[in-house]
Amino acid sequence: MRKAESMEKIAHQVKTCTRCPLSKGRKNAVPGEGSVKAKVVFVGEAPGYWEDLKGLPFVGAAGKVLDGLLTWIGLARESVFITNVVKCRPPENRDPLALEIATCTSLYLDHQIRLIAPKVLVTLGRHSTAYIFWRAGVRRVESIAEFRGEVYDVKFVNLRIAVVPMYHPASVLHNPRYRDGLESDFQLLKKELLKRRII
C-alpha cells in the first residue's frame, strides 16, 4: 500500500476512534495534516477549540504563530506534517491523561511517524517531548525548558531521528516573554535543516 493510502487509512481510523473517553466530547478528531513525504514532522500536545471545530491541526491562534515562524525560516507548511500526541480535544483544554496518551500514540502517532520516516521531529511543548523521549529511552522530561535549545539524535520506532524540542506556540499567547525563546528554537531548527539540506 502506498504511503498516502496508508495515511488515509490511519486518518479514517482516528476519525472513527472510540478507544478512549475523549471521543465522547469531540466534534472532530484531528489526525494531522501535511505531506507524507515530509522530512520534518511537528508534534504538538492536543487539538484545541478551533482544531476540534475544523478537524485540522494548529488552525487557531497558536497555529497562526506556528505559520508565521515556518514562513520566517523558509519552511512551507504544506511541505511538513503536523499532528498531535492525542487526536481529540481534552475537555476545557486540560492536559491529556496518561491513558489517553498511551492509547492514541500506540494506535496512531507511532504509526504516522514510522510511515513518514522523517529526518527531523519537532516536539512542541512538554507533553510531546516527554512522550517521544520516553519512547526513545531518554531521561524523564519534567520541563521543556531543560531540553529545548539542543538537537537530540534518538532512536524512535526503529528510526534514527533528530529531535528538536521547542516551546509550544501557544506559550507566547499566554506569556509574550516566551517569544524570544521560541524564535531561538526556530533558528536552531533552521540551522539543522540547512545542515541536512532540507531547506
C-alpha positions in Angstrom: 0.0 0.0 0.0 1.3 3.4 -0.9 2.2 6.0 1.8 -0.7 8.3 1.0 -3.2 5.4 1.1 -1.8 4.2 4.4 -2.0 7.6 5.9 -5.6 8.0 4.7 -6.4 4.7 6.4 -4.9 5.9 9.7 -6.8 9.2 9.4 -10.1 7.3 8.9 -9.3 5.2 12.0 -8.6 8.4 14.0 -11.9 10.0 12.9 -13.9 7.0 13.9 -12.0 6.0 17.0 -13.9 5.4 20.3 -11.0 3.8 22.2 -10.8 6.4 24.9 -13.2 8.8 26.7 -12.1 11.8 24.7 -14.1 10.5 21.7 -17.3 11.3 23.6 -16.8 15.0 23.8 -15.2 15.8 20.5 -16.7 17.5 17.4 -14.0 16.2 15.2 -10.9 14.1 15.7 -7.7 15.6 14.3 -5.5 13.0 12.6 -2.9 15.5 11.3 -2.2 17.4 8.1 0.7 17.7 5.6 2.9 15.8 3.3 3.5 12.0 3.7 6.9 12.7 2.1 7.8 15.3 4.8 11.4 15.4 6.1 10.1 17.3 9.1 7.2 16.3 11.4 5.8 18.6 14.1 4.1 17.0 17.1 2.0 19.1 19.5 0.0 18.2 22.5 -3.7 18.0 21.6 -6.3 19.8 19.5 -7.8 23.0 20.9 -11.2 24.7 20.3 -10.7 25.6 16.6 -8.9 22.3 15.8 -11.8 20.4 17.2 -14.2 22.5 15.2 -12.4 22.2 11.9 -10.7 18.7 12.2 -7.3 20.2 11.3 -4.2 20.8 13.5 -2.9 24.2 14.5 -5.6 26.4 12.9 -6.3 28.6 15.8 -4.2 31.4 17.4 -1.3 29.1 18.1 -1.5 27.9 14.5 -1.0 31.5 13.3 2.1 31.7 15.5 3.4 28.5 14.0 2.6 29.5 10.4 4.5 32.8 10.9 7.5 31.1 12.3 7.5 28.5 9.5 7.5 31.3 6.9 10.2 33.1 8.9 12.7 30.2 8.4 11.6 29.5 4.9 9.7 26.3 5.5 6.4 25.8 3.7 3.6 24.4 5.9 2.5 22.1 3.1 6.0 20.5 3.0 5.8 19.3 6.6 3.5 17.1 8.6 1.8 18.5 11.7 0.0 16.3 14.2 -0.5 15.9 18.0 0.1 13.4 20.7 -3.6 12.9 21.2 -6.1 13.4 18.3 -9.2 14.6 20.2 -9.6 17.8 22.3 -9.4 17.2 26.1 -12.3 18.9 28.0 -11.6 22.6 28.7 -8.1 22.1 27.1 -6.8 20.3 30.1 -3.6 18.3 29.9 -4.1 14.9 28.2 -4.1 12.0 30.7 -1.6 9.1 30.7 -4.3 6.6 29.4 -5.3 9.0 26.6 -1.7 9.5 25.6 -0.9 5.8 25.7 -4.0 4.8 23.7 -3.6 7.5 21.0 0.2 7.2 20.5 0.3 3.4 20.3 -2.7 3.3 17.8 -1.9 6.3 15.7 1.1 8.6 16.3 3.8 5.9 16.3 2.4 4.6 13.0 2.3 8.0 11.4 5.9 8.7 12.3 7.0 5.3 11.2 5.2 5.7 7.9 6.6 9.1 7.1 10.1 8.3 8.4 11.1 12.0 8.8 14.7 13.1 9.3 13.7 15.7 11.9 11.0 15.6 14.6 10.0 18.8 16.3 8.3 18.4 19.6 6.1 21.4 20.6 5.8 21.6 24.3 6.3 19.3 27.3 3.8 16.6 26.6 5.1 15.7 23.1 8.7 16.0 24.2 8.0 13.8 27.2 6.4 11.1 25.1 9.0 11.0 22.4 11.9 10.9 24.8 10.2 8.3 27.0 9.8 6.0 23.9 13.4 6.8 22.9 14.8 6.0 26.3 15.9 9.5 27.1 15.6 10.7 30.7 12.3 11.9 32.1 11.1 15.3 31.0 9.8 17.5 33.8 10.1 20.8 32.0 10.5 21.7 28.3 12.9 24.5 29.4 15.6 22.0 30.4 15.6 20.3 27.0 15.0 23.0 24.4 18.0 24.7 22.7 19.6 21.4 21.6 19.2 18.8 18.9 19.0 15.2 20.1 19.8 12.2 18.0 17.4 9.4 19.1 16.0 6.1 18.1 12.2 6.2 17.8 10.0 3.5 16.3 13.2 1.9 14.8 14.2 5.2 13.1 17.2 7.4 13.8 15.7 10.9 14.1 16.9 14.3 15.1 14.6 15.6 17.8 14.3 19.4 18.3 12.3 20.2 21.4 10.6 23.6 21.5 8.2 25.8 23.5 4.7 25.3 22.3 3.5 28.1 20.0 0.6 28.7 22.4 3.1 29.6 25.1 3.7 33.0 23.5 -0.1 33.8 23.6 -0.2 33.3 27.4 3.2 34.9 28.0 5.0 37.1 25.4 8.3 36.6 27.2 8.5 33.2 25.5 8.6 34.7 22.1 12.4 35.2 22.0 12.9 31.6 23.2 10.5 30.2 20.5 12.2 32.3 17.8 15.6 30.9 19.0 14.1 27.4 18.8 13.2 28.0 15.2 16.6 29.4 14.4 18.1 26.2 15.8 15.7 24.2 13.6 16.7 26.2 10.5 20.3 25.5 11.2 19.6 21.8 11.5 17.6 21.8 8.3 20.3 23.7 6.4 22.9 21.2 7.7 20.7 18.3 6.4 20.0 20.2 3.1 16.2 20.0 3.8 15.8 23.8 3.1 
